[in-house]
């Protein structure tokens, strides 16, 4: 198989042997793929292609091979790198880690690819950080087949009511309960859930959305910690804090 000029972003890269790179890339038509970029770290008069093979640069990649690990044959920049710094850089790294951890290889998600590019641009444009993250998380869940409707009781099928409290259950979604519960059994007010369903992440709904996505994503991510969370903690970056970046918080 040979693919030419495929729109893509590098999600992660690491050195391989003396001069090469192993890459995880997210492509428009082939989903998440693994690539070896032979000689990408070799110094040459024209410069190394490794300078382009970095996260958050819109790329056009050509590659070949039938095995799971494909060979990169050409790289072009499709647009300038998305300018990210501070908490927005770590938020973008969080998105990359979600894609790397949750997407199956060679499973196309063209609409999610477009949503990822839009999320990066929104982060760079100083859009409301948490709203950008939450919307992408919901979109990712939809693409994976785990749609979560915050306006419907997943057990009864009835509309969520403002005056009620709800718990998240992996098998059903949000289910009504008798009261707000305690920290070990998170509950969400109907008022907040209806705001989340409408894409409004302000006030208490912002905290509720954070807690809800922490709980939902934990089901799919498993017990392995997110590396982007640890990077954020070590950096001491000023911004929303590791809770916001990883979906945890109040």
Secondary structure, 3 states (H helix, E strand, C coil): CEEEEEEEEEEEEEEECCCEEEEEEEECCCEEEEEEECCCCCCCCCCCHHHCCCECEEEEEEEECCCCEEEEEEEEEEEEECCCCHHHHHHHHHHHHHHHHHCCECCCCHHHHHHHHHHHHHHHCCCCHHHHHHHHHHHHHHHCCCCCCCCECCCCCCECCCCCEEEEECCCEEEEECCCCECCECCEEHHHHHHHHCCCCCCHHHHHHHHHHHHHHHHHHCCCCCHHHHHHHHHCCCCCCHHHHHCCCC
